[in-house]
Amino acid sequence: MGRSNCQLLAPGKSYVDKHIASGKTRTEALRLLRRRLSDVACRALIDQTAIGAPTRAFRVELVDRVIDQYWQQEQ
Protein backbone atom coordinates (compact mmCIF):
# COMPACT_ATOMS: atom_id res chain seq x y z
CA MET A 1 0.00 0.00 0.00
CA GLY A 2 2.66 2.51 0.98
CA ARG A 3 5.09 1.77 -1.80
CA SER A 4 2.47 2.02 -4.55
CA ASN A 5 1.30 5.37 -3.16
CA CYS A 6 4.85 6.63 -3.07
CA GLN A 7 5.48 5.66 -6.69
CA LEU A 8 2.16 6.74 -8.15
CA LEU A 9 0.82 9.64 -6.10
CA ALA A 10 2.52 12.96 -5.52
CA PRO A 11 1.33 13.22 -1.87
CA GLY A 12 2.94 9.89 -0.99
CA LYS A 13 6.17 10.84 -2.72
CA SER A 14 6.29 14.25 -1.05
CA TYR A 15 5.63 12.63 2.36
CA VAL A 16 8.54 10.22 1.85
CA ASP A 17 10.80 12.98 0.49
CA LYS A 18 10.03 15.14 3.52
CA HIS A 19 11.13 12.39 5.88
CA ILE A 20 14.23 11.59 3.86
CA ALA A 21 15.19 15.28 4.00
CA SER A 22 14.77 15.20 7.79
CA GLY A 23 17.39 12.43 8.04
CA LYS A 24 15.35 9.23 7.83
CA THR A 25 16.40 6.44 5.47
CA ARG A 26 14.16 5.55 2.53
CA THR A 27 13.09 2.36 4.29
CA GLU A 28 12.13 4.27 7.43
CA ALA A 29 10.22 6.85 5.39
CA LEU A 30 8.28 4.13 3.55
CA ARG A 31 7.49 2.45 6.87
CA LEU A 32 6.10 5.75 8.19
CA LEU A 33 3.98 6.17 5.05
CA ARG A 34 2.57 2.65 5.37
CA ARG A 35 1.86 3.22 9.06
CA ARG A 36 0.03 6.49 8.41
CA LEU A 37 -2.10 5.00 5.62
CA SER A 38 -2.99 1.93 7.68
CA ASP A 39 -3.95 4.14 10.65
CA VAL A 40 -6.29 6.20 8.48
CA ALA A 41 -7.86 3.11 6.90
CA CYS A 42 -8.23 1.31 10.23
CA ARG A 43 -9.87 4.30 11.88
CA ALA A 44 -12.43 4.50 9.06
CA LEU A 45 -13.22 0.79 9.37
CA ILE A 46 -13.62 1.04 13.14
CA ASP A 47 -15.96 3.99 12.76
CA GLN A 48 -18.09 2.16 10.17
CA THR A 49 -18.12 -1.11 12.13
CA ALA A 50 -19.64 0.72 15.10
CA ILE A 51 -22.61 1.62 12.87
CA GLY A 52 -23.12 -1.93 11.55
CA ALA A 53 -21.27 -4.80 9.92
CA PRO A 54 -20.27 -3.55 6.44
CA THR A 55 -19.78 -5.88 3.49
CA ARG A 56 -16.32 -6.52 2.06
CA ALA A 57 -17.04 -4.43 -1.06
CA PHE A 58 -18.15 -1.56 1.13
CA ARG A 59 -14.98 -1.80 3.27
CA VAL A 60 -12.73 -1.70 0.18
CA GLU A 61 -14.60 1.31 -1.22
CA LEU A 62 -14.49 3.02 2.17
CA VAL A 63 -10.72 2.56 2.55
CA ASP A 64 -10.08 3.95 -0.95
CA ARG A 65 -12.34 6.93 -0.28
CA VAL A 66 -10.79 7.69 3.11
CA ILE A 67 -7.23 7.54 1.77
CA ASP A 68 -8.18 9.86 -1.11
CA GLN A 69 -9.75 12.31 1.34
CA TYR A 70 -6.65 12.13 3.55
CA TRP A 71 -4.34 13.04 0.66
CA GLN A 72 -6.60 15.93 -0.34
CA GLN A 73 -6.36 17.31 3.22
CA GLU A 74 -2.55 16.98 3.21
CA GLN A 75 -2.15 19.12 0.10
C-alpha positions in Angstrom: 0.0 0.0 0.0 2.7 2.5 1.0 5.1 1.8 -1.8 2.5 2.0 -4.5 1.3 5.4 -3.2 4.9 6.6 -3.1 5.5 5.7 -6.7 2.2 6.7 -8.1 0.8 9.6 -6.1 2.5 13.0 -5.5 1.3 13.2 -1.9 2.9 9.9 -1.0 6.2 10.8 -2.7 6.3 14.2 -1.1 5.6 12.6 2.4 8.5 10.2 1.9 10.8 13.0 0.5 10.0 15.1 3.5 11.1 12.4 5.9 14.2 11.6 3.9 15.2 15.3 4.0 14.8 15.2 7.8 17.4 12.4 8.0 15.4 9.2 7.8 16.4 6.4 5.5 14.2 5.6 2.5 13.1 2.4 4.3 12.1 4.3 7.4 10.2 6.9 5.4 8.3 4.1 3.5 7.5 2.5 6.9 6.1 5.7 8.2 4.0 6.2 5.1 2.6 2.6 5.4 1.9 3.2 9.1 0.0 6.5 8.4 -2.1 5.0 5.6 -3.0 1.9 7.7 -3.9 4.1 10.7 -6.3 6.2 8.5 -7.9 3.1 6.9 -8.2 1.3 10.2 -9.9 4.3 11.9 -12.4 4.5 9.1 -13.2 0.8 9.4 -13.6 1.0 13.1 -16.0 4.0 12.8 -18.1 2.2 10.2 -18.1 -1.1 12.1 -19.6 0.7 15.1 -22.6 1.6 12.9 -23.1 -1.9 11.6 -21.3 -4.8 9.9 -20.3 -3.5 6.4 -19.8 -5.9 3.5 -16.3 -6.5 2.1 -17.0 -4.4 -1.1 -18.2 -1.6 1.1 -15.0 -1.8 3.3 -12.7 -1.7 0.2 -14.6 1.3 -1.2 -14.5 3.0 2.2 -10.7 2.6 2.6 -10.1 3.9 -0.9 -12.3 6.9 -0.3 -10.8 7.7 3.1 -7.2 7.5 1.8 -8.2 9.9 -1.1 -9.7 12.3 1.3 -6.7 12.1 3.6 -4.3 13.0 0.7 -6.6 15.9 -0.3 -6.4 17.3 3.2 -2.6 17.0 3.2 -2.2 19.1 0.1 
